[in-house]
Amino acid sequence: MSNPATPPGVDLLEQRPELSFPPDFLWGAATAAYQIEGAATEGGRTASIWDTFSHTEGRTVAGHTGDVACDHYHRMPADVRLMAELGLRSYRFSISWPRVQPGGSGPANQEGLDFYRRLVDELRAHGIEPWVTLYHWDLPQELEDAGGWPARDTASRFADYAALVHDALGDRVRYWTTLNEPWCSAFLGYGSGAHAPGRSAGVEAVRAGHHLMLGHGLATQALRAGRHAAEVGVTLNLYPVTPASDSPDDADAARRIDGIANRFFLDPILRGRYPDDLVADLRAVSDFGHVRNEDLEIISSPLDLVGVNYYSRHVVAAPVEGTPPEKYWRAPSCWPGSELVRFVTRGVPVTDMDWEIDAPGLVETLRRVHEEYTDLPLYVTENGSAFVDTVVDGRVDDADRLAYFDAHLRAAHEAISAGVPLRGYFAWSLMDNFEWAWGYTKRFGMVYVDYDSQLRIPKSSARWYAEVIRRNGLAAQ
């Protein structure tokens, strides 16, 4: 039935009130160097722990590596033009440490730095704000051979590297993230061994987590001391953790997992201390003897912003007496001291990663960080989903991913309405890429990548996101 009040040719959707975002809201997409760049041995780049890990038999699905990935190193100008076509206002990318400082120490590799100079210049020429992440898991292999993140010296090497990159790019980059998801680096890399470097010891995971944060603090100080102004932050992958029932035992299980997943990093970085209950939970794993008197003051160096990566919720329950731990979580565990906690599935829709889709959890997470920890500006620095994508007649209709983004952006708007100082949103990911131990079997991108031809095909979600950016909002439901 037509509406006589509607002028001819006017879409009814255009008349509906919108959920508008703040005028200066930063709309972007994100990637990581090892996942997209390729050119693993070109331009002076040396091996990272992910090169070694992916070339070790049995570590990644089908032996996939990042040797070529999306060939972004060679196709960067065209990729930036695609970002501009999608209307991105910002692009969050990581610097490959072994590309700009081979071996993790010594002078800069100018050829490597020149690649990032060209990238930043291309972004600025297209009106896209560059956002640098200094560490997205690609530790130079030489530093791992010297002890890796469980070794204190790695934190100092990271600060030197941060200063080197900032000196080269700081005149054209405003936003700087020190670390991306240190939980993954520490507890998947050194606890469960599911990620590079593939070591499996709870005590090393705890030490690695601390030294990652120490490196963050030292790098923050190095950026502050540089000759260019910088807005500095860190990106944490955070989860709401919910007990499976009202029982005290399930509540304690949730407290334990929240401690390792969230408070292990939030409290030292934003409060300058470790939670007492977390230290007690880890007493059988570590005596925290690696923590020196001045460390927590360095770790809690003042920041300008906090990045939140959000994907799902953890629902947990206490162990059932007599049930072996492998029933709950494959050993070795990324939850040292809490290996027997059960992770419960609720029968709700999941992504291709088998992660439950829980948009309200984003509101809960953002409100918690703001209300319990800080008044600093917050950014959703990653949010996205993997689904099975199919090319049909040259198009990819990823309706599930589009719906995921829509639900989570509505959650972001709800958080803003509740008083959260959320300043921007970065979709993960710009394009399909090497998904770590899953290789090329999981697709998170808004842009489809044919890995044989390197053809890029913007999916329906990319076109939809471009319209969201253009309108700076969502149509009301």
Secondary structure, 3 states (H helix, E strand, C coil): CCCCCCCCCCCHHHHCCEEECCCCCEEEEECCHHHHCCCCCCCCCCCEHHHHHHCCCCCCHHHCCCCCCCCHHHHHHHHHHHHHHCCCCEEEEECCHHHHCHHHCCCCCHHHHHHHHHHHHHHHHCCCEEEEEEECCCCEHHHHHCCCCCCCHHHHHHHHHHHHHHHHHCCCCCEEEEEECHHHHHHHHHHHCCCCCCCCCHHHHHHHHHHHHHHHHHHHHHHHHCCCCCEEEEEEECCCEEECCCCHHHHHHHHHHHHHHHHHHHHHHHHCCCCHHHHHHCCCCCCCCCCCCCHHHHHCCCCCEEEEECCCCEEEECCCCCCCHHHCCCCCCCCCCCCCCEECCCCCCECCCCCECCCHHHHHHHHHHHHHHCCCCEEEEECCCCCCCCCECCECCCHHHHHHHHHHHHHHHHHHHCCCCEEEEEEECCECCCCHHHCCCCCCCCEEEECCCCEEEECHHHHHHHHHHHHCEEECC
